[in-house]
């Protein structure tokens, strides 16, 4: 596992993400949530359009927000979530073409109009596989640090350690927002991420992860 962690650390981030996506899709049961995590969108079977959309359509990256569009999109998303017969093309279009700021405005409008967060609405949606994927994308768009703190907790707690998740998150976020993730982890779990990792790993693998975490006390 140490070798795998080091390999993920030294290769170019774009190549690393491509490899992670490739490995996720090669599994007997493809890990589409991992794909959603990496690109903030994901795809199974008909959901493959998500990946096509995210890499091939025009996605606006500016900071301008159109509240009228946000209001309209919020209602469209609600209709799509409730419609069991829909192919959910509009969900794909909205998530894959709107900027992050526009999507955040849409999520806020969704809660104001419908009295519940879009994450809660997605949790009760009829097509669990599709909307579970959308939910991961929404979480990564809204608050990626909170999302990563939670999946790190899930990777460490319970029977055995999910070293793939542990490695992926620490390596890929080390130079981005790992400090914020560590702060959230401590706040939510009353134990530092450094302590949790030190107690659940061993040897050179533990030493490598703790180095990325900036820890010198274990």
Secondary structure, DSSP 8 states (H G I E B T S, - for coil): -HHHHHHHHHS-HHHHHHHHHHHHHHSSS--HHHHHHHHT---SGGGHHHHHHHHHS----SS---HHHHHHHHHHHHHHHH-TT---HHHHHHHHHS-HHHHHHHHHHHHHHHSS-HHHHHHT-S-HHHHHHHHHHHHHHHHHHHHHHHHHHHHHSSSS--HHHHHHHHHHHTTTTHHHHHHHHHHHHSS-HHHHHHHH--HHHHHHHHHHHT----
